């Protein structure tokens, strides 16, 4: 291990974690959101009636969306990209409005996660 490698610290298994708030726009309900994503070539699993998990069939598992309905017609999206994911933070942020349009939702707020050591503790 070189000196440069030692100074970087451990590699995180999570490259990016972002949290968005959402509300329905053109989708009728959460099951309609799931249908729209399936039609757009996403793999979608209904974990519960108020939670769906989705990933792109083109690059399965690279970016995972956990869509939670906290109250009827609105909730949170947790977006996770693993350490091997090819997308920069900026690319993900730019792509989220397109994801929202495809899903039939409107993004209403966001939080962009930072590793604990970088959060200004």
C-alpha positions in Angstrom: 0.0 0.0 0.0 1.4 3.4 -1.0 1.4 6.4 1.2 -1.3 7.9 -1.0 -3.5 4.9 -0.5 -3.2 5.1 3.3 -4.2 8.8 3.4 -7.4 8.2 1.5 -8.9 6.1 4.3 -11.3 3.2 3.9 -13.4 2.9 0.8 -17.1 3.4 1.5 -19.6 0.8 0.0 -21.9 3.8 -0.7 -20.8 6.4 -3.3 -23.8 8.6 -3.0 -27.0 8.8 -0.8 -29.6 11.4 -1.6 -33.0 12.0 -0.1 -35.8 13.8 -1.9 -39.3 14.7 -0.9 -42.0 14.1 -3.5 -45.7 14.4 -4.2 -47.9 12.9 -7.0 -48.1 15.0 -10.1 -49.5 13.0 -13.1 -49.5 9.5 -11.4 -52.7 8.6 -9.7 -51.1 6.7 -6.7 -48.0 4.8 -5.7 -49.0 1.7 -7.7 -49.3 4.0 -10.8 -45.8 5.3 -10.0 -44.6 1.6 -10.0 -46.4 0.9 -13.3 -44.8 4.0 -15.0 -41.4 2.9 -13.9 -41.9 -0.6 -15.1 -43.0 0.8 -18.5 -39.8 2.8 -18.6 -37.7 -0.3 -18.1 -37.1 -0.2 -14.3 -37.2 -3.3 -12.2 -39.7 -2.5 -9.4 -40.5 -4.4 -6.2 -43.4 -3.5 -3.9 -41.9 -4.0 -0.5 -45.1 -2.9 1.2 -48.2 -1.0 0.0 -46.5 2.2 0.9 -42.9 1.4 -0.3 -41.5 0.5 -3.7 -37.9 -0.2 -4.6 -36.7 0.3 -8.1 -33.5 0.0 -10.2 -32.8 0.4 -13.9 -32.9 -2.8 -16.0 -30.2 -1.4 -18.2 -27.8 -1.2 -15.2 -29.4 -3.1 -12.4 -28.3 -2.4 -8.9 -26.1 0.6 -9.8 -28.6 3.1 -8.5 -31.4 2.0 -6.2 -34.5 4.1 -5.5 -36.5 3.5 -2.3 -39.8 5.3 -2.7 -41.7 5.7 0.5 -45.3 7.1 0.7 -45.5 8.8 4.2 -49.0 10.1 3.7 -51.4 9.7 0.7 -49.8 11.1 -2.4 -46.5 12.3 -0.9 -43.4 10.9 0.8 -39.6 10.5 0.4 -37.2 8.9 -2.1 -33.9 7.5 -0.8 -31.5 7.2 -3.8 -28.4 5.0 -3.2 -25.5 4.5 -5.6 -22.9 1.9 -4.6 -19.2 2.5 -4.7 -18.9 1.0 -8.1 -21.5 3.3 -9.6 -20.3 5.3 -12.6 -22.3 8.5 -12.0 -21.0 11.7 -10.4 -23.0 13.4 -7.8 -23.8 16.2 -10.3 -25.0 13.7 -12.9 -27.4 12.1 -10.4 -28.8 15.5 -9.3 -29.3 16.5 -12.9 -31.1 13.2 -13.7 -33.6 13.3 -10.8 -36.1 15.6 -12.5 -36.2 13.2 -15.5 -36.8 10.3 -13.1 -39.6 12.3 -11.4 -41.2 13.0 -14.7 -41.1 9.4 -15.8 -42.6 8.3 -12.4 -45.3 10.9 -12.5 -44.2 12.7 -9.4 -42.9 16.2 -8.5 -39.8 16.6 -6.3 -40.5 19.0 -3.5 -37.3 19.1 -1.5 -33.9 17.4 -1.2 -31.0 16.5 1.2 -27.7 15.4 -0.2 -25.9 13.1 2.3 -22.3 13.5 3.4 -20.1 10.8 5.0 -20.1 11.4 8.8 -16.5 12.3 8.8 -17.2 15.1 6.3 -20.3 16.5 7.8 -18.6 19.1 9.9 -18.9 17.2 13.2 
